[in-house]
Amino acid sequence: MFLKRLLYYLNPLTLFGKSNPDFNLRFMHGINRISILLFLVCVVVMVVRALSK
C-alpha cells in the first residue's frame, strides 16, 4: 500500500496533472516530490558505496 502510493506520487504522468487548482498546494507537492527523489537517490548512492567496499 505504501509503495503503491509512493510510486503514484512519483509518477511523471501524475506530476503534471491538474489535480488541484490551488497554485501554492501544487508548488508544495512539487517540492515534496523533488525532496523524495533526492532522498531516494542519496540512499541508492549510500548503498552502492557500502557494497563496493
N, C-alpha and C positions, 0 to 999 in steps of 0.2 A: 504494500500500500504506500509506504513512504517512498520507495524507489520509483514507483509509478508516478506519483505526484511530482517528485523531483525531476524526472525525465520530461514530464509535461511542461513543467515550469521552465526548463532549459531548452525546450524545443524551439528552433529558429522559426518554425511556421507559426507558433503562437506568440512569438516575440513581437511581431508587427501587426497582430490582430487588434481590432477595435473592441477591446473587452470592457473598457471603462472610459467614459467621456472626460473624466477629470484629469487634466494635464499633470498636476502635481502627483497624483497617485500613480499614473503611468510612469512618470520620471522616477519615482521611488522604486517601483518594481524593476525598472531597467537597471538602476544602480545595484539593487539586490542581486539581480542575475549576474551582473559583472563580478560582484564580490564572491558569489558562489563559484563561478567559473574559475576565478583566480585562486580560490582556496583549493579546488579540486586539482588544478594544475600544480600547485605547490605540494600537495600530498603525493601526487604521482612522482614529482621530482625527488622528494624525500625518500620514497620507496625505492626508486631506481638507484639513488646514491647508496642506500643501505644495502641493497642487494649486490652492488658492484664492488663492495669492499672485500 
